[in-house]
Amino acid sequence: MSNRNCLRFLRRVLASATLATVTFAAAQAEEVNVYSYRQPQLVEPLFDAFTRETGITVNTIFAKDGLIERMAAEGQNSPADVLLTTDISRLSQAVSLGITQKVNSDVLDKSIPASYRGADNNWFALTLRARVIYASRDRVQQDTITYADLADPKWRGKICTRSGQHDYSLGLIASIIAHEGAAKAQAWLDAVRTNLAHKPSGNDRNQVKSIFAGECDLALGNTYYMGLMETNDKEPEQKEWAKAVKVLFPNAQDRGTHVNVSGMVMAKNAPHPDTARKLMEFLAGTEAQRIYAEVNHEYPVTPGVEASERVRSWGTLKADQLPLDEIAKNRKAASELVDKVGFDEGPSS
């Protein structure tokens, strides 16, 4: 090979090497920034799997509160690509504050039913949690129930629940307004207040503890708390609480049980929209749905993906198909009813 040809060959090799290095560096630099209300142990296994599959790095900020407000305050300078959160109220809040954007994705449209995504595809559910009734195994003989039954005088002094102003409670009340109208919902809520054992307090686990202690026979709660109690090795007394109750799925014979969701949105000012969409599609995939729902003791939203064996052991969920956007529209009215009937003041109000 002549010196001239050797020089040309070296130049081609160097050029190829430089291009490969740049391409590799660009691939390595791919990332997606996630703001998450969900706890690290619940989502990090999925992020790790996503990175292994795609090579995309997931940068995450976790917080219990304030992430939506933070994104709104950051505006165009927000680094967030994807927001993960719980409850339709937070998803609706994100939309109303203008910090989301529509996501066009055949994968998401196919994986997530229309009732579990926003009308404009600006939010998507990832898992479902059902608002069920915990019932004493020893003192409650019936195995079927409706939400309307909670107003029956036979339960006077036998119902426990958390605050009516909590997001989980408001979601249920809002669904009843959507189905029955505000007047009937108010009458129902007032009758349930009369049937309370004491003022609403604590979280859903505390309601199960109250049944265990004999303070009440029925309580409202989310399904996944049963999984959290049944697997709580750090506080084994919660396993005993869980053994004291059975799960009843209200309205299983008609409209179905009220469900809420955990979900995701793409940030309006996402700096990495392509990798954000890839992550969202991954989370809606069959394997991710199975893992995510099992870790959270929740129900997958993707058709054909089964809930975990533990979740199935509680009974069969027939989910109310009322679009969650309809429920969100009634949340303000639900909050007003809670105050109007003095629900959080308890049975003596």
C-alpha positions in Angstrom: 0.0 0.0 0.0 1.4 3.4 -1.0 1.9 6.1 1.6 -0.9 8.1 0.0 -3.3 5.1 0.2 -2.2 4.3 3.7 -3.0 7.9 4.8 -6.4 7.7 3.2 -7.1 4.4 4.9 -6.1 5.9 8.3 -8.3 8.9 7.8 -11.3 6.6 7.0 -10.6 4.5 10.2 -10.3 7.6 12.3 -13.4 9.1 10.9 -15.3 5.9 11.5 -14.0 5.6 15.0 -15.0 9.2 15.8 -18.5 8.7 14.4 -18.9 5.5 16.4 -17.7 7.3 19.6 -20.1 10.2 19.0 -23.0 7.8 18.3 -22.2 5.7 21.4 -22.0 8.8 23.5 -25.3 10.0 22.2 -26.9 6.7 23.0 -25.4 6.7 26.4 -26.7 10.2 27.0 -30.4 9.3 26.4 -32.4 9.9 29.6 -35.8 10.6 31.0 -36.6 12.6 34.1 -39.4 11.4 36.3 -41.2 13.1 39.1 -42.9 10.4 41.2 -45.4 10.4 44.1 -45.0 6.7 44.2 -42.4 5.3 46.6 -39.0 4.3 45.3 -39.4 0.6 46.1 -42.6 0.5 44.1 -41.2 1.9 40.8 -37.4 1.5 40.8 -37.5 -2.2 39.8 -39.4 -1.1 36.7 -37.1 1.7 35.9 -34.1 -0.7 36.2 -35.8 -3.1 33.8 -36.5 -0.2 31.4 -32.9 0.9 31.4 -31.7 -2.7 30.8 -34.0 -3.0 27.8 -33.5 0.4 26.2 -30.2 1.8 27.6 -32.1 4.9 28.6 -31.2 6.3 32.1 -34.1 7.2 34.4 -33.5 10.2 36.7 -36.1 10.3 39.4 -37.3 12.8 42.1 -39.5 11.2 44.8 -41.8 13.2 47.0 -45.0 12.6 49.0 -46.5 16.0 48.2 -46.0 19.1 46.1 -44.6 17.7 42.8 -47.5 19.0 40.7 -47.2 22.5 42.2 -43.4 22.3 41.6 -43.9 21.5 37.9 -46.3 24.4 37.6 -43.9 26.8 39.3 -41.0 25.6 37.2 -42.9 26.3 34.0 -40.9 26.0 30.8 -37.7 25.4 32.9 -39.1 22.2 34.4 -36.8 19.2 33.8 -39.7 16.8 34.3 -40.6 14.5 31.4 -43.1 12.2 33.2 -45.1 12.5 36.3 -46.2 9.4 38.2 -49.0 9.8 40.7 -51.9 8.2 42.5 -55.6 9.1 42.4 -57.7 10.7 39.6 -57.7 13.9 41.6 -54.0 14.5 41.1 -54.2 13.5 37.5 -57.0 16.0 37.0 -55.2 18.7 38.9 -52.1 18.2 36.7 -54.3 18.7 33.6 -56.2 21.7 35.0 -52.9 23.4 35.8 -51.8 23.0 32.2 -48.7 21.0 32.9 -49.5 18.0 30.8 -49.6 17.3 27.0 -51.4 14.9 24.7 -49.5 11.8 23.9 -50.1 10.2 20.5 -49.3 6.5 20.9 -50.9 3.5 19.3 -49.2 1.4 22.0 -50.9 3.3 24.8 -54.3 3.4 23.0 -54.2 -0.4 22.6 -52.9 -1.1 26.1 -55.0 1.2 28.2 -58.9 1.2 27.9 -60.5 4.5 27.1 -62.2 4.7 30.5 -58.8 4.7 32.1 -57.2 7.5 30.2 -58.0 11.2 29.7 -60.4 12.2 27.0 -57.5 13.9 25.1 -54.9 11.3 26.1 -53.3 13.7 28.5 -53.3 11.2 31.4 -53.1 7.4 31.5 -53.9 5.0 34.3 -51.3 2.3 35.2 -53.0 0.3 37.9 -56.5 0.1 39.6 -57.4 0.1 43.3 -60.9 -0.8 44.3 -62.8 1.0 47.1 -64.2 -2.0 48.9 -65.8 -2.8 52.3 -63.8 -4.6 54.9 -66.2 -6.7 57.0 -65.6 -8.6 60.2 -65.3 -12.3 59.6 -66.8 -13.1 63.0 -69.7 -10.6 63.1 -70.8 -10.1 59.5 -72.4 -13.1 57.9 -73.4 -11.7 54.5 -71.0 -12.0 51.5 -72.6 -9.4 49.2 -73.2 -5.7 49.8 -73.8 -2.4 48.0 -72.7 1.1 48.9 -76.3 1.9 49.4 -76.5 -0.8 52.2 -74.1 1.3 54.3 -77.1 3.7 54.9 -79.2 0.9 56.4 -80.1 1.5 60.1 -79.0 -2.0 61.0 -75.4 -0.8 60.8 -76.0 2.0 63.3 -72.8 2.5 65.3 -71.0 -0.2 63.3 -69.2 1.6 60.5 -65.6 3.0 60.5 -63.9 5.1 57.8 -61.3 7.8 57.3 -62.0 11.5 56.7 -64.7 12.3 54.2 -62.3 14.9 52.8 -59.6 12.4 51.9 -59.1 11.8 48.2 -60.2 8.2 48.4 -63.4 9.1 50.2 -64.1 12.0 47.8 -63.7 9.7 44.8 -66.3 7.3 46.1 -68.7 10.1 47.0 -68.2 11.7 43.6 -69.0 8.5 41.9 -72.3 8.2 43.8 -73.2 11.8 42.8 -72.4 10.8 39.1 -74.7 7.7 39.4 -77.5 8.9 41.7 -77.4 12.7 41.6 -76.5 15.1 44.3 -79.7 14.9 46.4 -79.6 11.1 46.7 -75.9 11.3 47.4 -76.4 13.8 50.2 -79.1 11.6 51.8 -76.9 8.6 51.6 -73.9 10.4 53.1 -76.0 11.7 55.9 -77.3 8.2 56.7 -73.8 6.7 56.6 -72.6 9.5 59.1 -75.4 8.4 61.4 -74.2 4.8 61.2 -70.6 5.7 62.1 -69.1 4.2 65.2 -67.1 7.4 65.9 -65.6 10.4 64.1 -63.7 9.5 60.9 -60.0 9.2 61.6 -56.8 7.4 60.6 -56.0 5.7 57.4 -57.4 2.5 55.8 -55.2 0.2 57.9 -56.6 1.9 61.1 -60.1 0.9 60.0 -59.1 -2.7 59.8 -57.5 -2.4 63.3 -60.8 -1.0 64.6 -62.7 -4.0 63.2 -60.1 -6.3 64.8 -60.6 -4.5 68.1 -64.4 -4.8 67.9 -65.0 -1.1 67.5 -67.0 -1.6 64.3 -68.1 -4.3 61.9 -67.7 -2.6 58.5 -65.2 -0.2 57.1 -64.4 1.4 53.8 -60.9 0.9 52.4 -58.8 0.3 49.3 -57.9 -3.2 48.3 -54.2 -2.8 48.2 -54.0 -2.1 52.0 -54.9 -5.7 52.5 -51.8 -6.7 50.6 -49.7 -4.3 52.6 -51.0 -5.7 55.9 -50.8 -9.3 54.9 -47.1 -9.0 53.9 -46.0 -6.6 56.7 -43.1 -8.5 58.4 -41.9 -5.4 60.2 -45.3 -5.0 62.0 -46.7 -8.5 62.2 -49.6 -7.4 64.3 -51.1 -6.0 61.0 -51.2 -9.5 59.7 -53.5 -10.4 62.6 -55.7 -7.4 61.8 -56.0 -8.5 58.2 -57.1 -12.0 59.2 -60.0 -10.5 61.1 -61.7 -9.1 58.0 -63.0 -10.3 54.6 -63.2 -8.1 51.5 -66.6 -7.4 50.1 -66.8 -5.9 46.6 -69.8 -3.5 46.6 -72.4 -3.5 43.8 -70.8 -6.6 42.2 -74.3 -7.6 41.0 -75.0 -4.4 39.2 -72.9 -1.4 38.2 -69.7 -2.6 39.8 -67.2 -1.5 42.5 -65.8 2.0 42.5 -62.2 2.1 41.4 -59.5 4.7 41.4 -56.1 4.6 39.8 -52.4 5.3 39.8 -51.3 7.0 36.6 -48.9 9.0 34.5 -48.7 12.1 32.4 -46.2 13.5 30.0 -45.1 17.0 31.1 -46.1 19.8 28.9 -42.5 21.1 28.7 -40.8 17.7 28.7 -37.2 18.1 27.5 -37.1 14.5 26.4 -40.5 13.7 24.8 -39.3 10.7 22.8 -37.8 8.9 25.7 -40.7 9.9 27.9 -43.1 8.2 25.5 -40.9 5.1 25.4 -41.0 4.9 29.2 -44.8 5.4 29.3 -45.3 2.7 26.6 -43.0 0.4 28.6 -45.0 0.9 31.8 -48.2 -0.1 29.9 -46.6 -3.3 28.5 -47.6 -6.7 29.7 -44.6 -7.6 31.8 -44.3 -4.2 33.4 -48.0 -4.2 34.2 -47.7 -7.6 35.8 -44.7 -6.6 38.0 -46.1 -3.1 38.8 -49.5 -4.4 39.9 -48.0 -7.3 41.9 -45.6 -5.1 43.8 -48.4 -2.6 44.6 -51.1 -5.2 45.3 -53.2 -3.5 42.7 -55.0 -4.5 39.5 -53.4 -4.1 36.0 -55.2 -1.9 33.6 -54.0 -3.7 30.4 -56.6 -6.2 29.3 -55.4 -9.8 29.5 -52.9 -9.2 32.3 -53.9 -11.0 35.5 -53.8 -9.6 39.0 -51.4 -11.4 41.4 -52.5 -14.5 43.2 -52.8 -12.6 46.4 -55.1 -9.9 44.9 -57.2 -12.6 43.3 -57.6 -14.3 46.6 -59.7 -11.5 47.9 -62.5 -12.1 45.4 -63.5 -11.1 41.9 -63.5 -7.4 41.0 -66.2 -6.1 38.6 -65.1 -2.6 38.2 -67.5 0.3 37.7 -67.0 1.5 34.1 -67.9 5.1 34.8 -65.2 7.2 33.2 -62.9 8.6 35.8 -63.1 12.1 34.2 -66.8 12.0 35.1 -65.9 11.3 38.7 -63.3 14.1 38.7 -66.0 16.5 37.7 -68.0 15.8 40.8 -65.2 16.0 43.4 -65.8 19.6 44.4 -69.5 18.8 44.9 -68.5 15.8 46.9 -66.3 17.9 49.2 -69.1 20.3 49.7 -71.5 17.5 50.7 -69.0 16.2 53.3 -69.1 19.6 55.0 -72.8 20.1 54.5 -73.8 16.9 56.4 -71.0 17.3 59.0 -69.6 14.0 58.0 -66.3 14.4 59.7 -67.9 15.5 62.9 -69.2 11.9 63.4 -72.5 10.4 64.3 -73.5 13.0 66.9 -73.4 15.9 64.5 
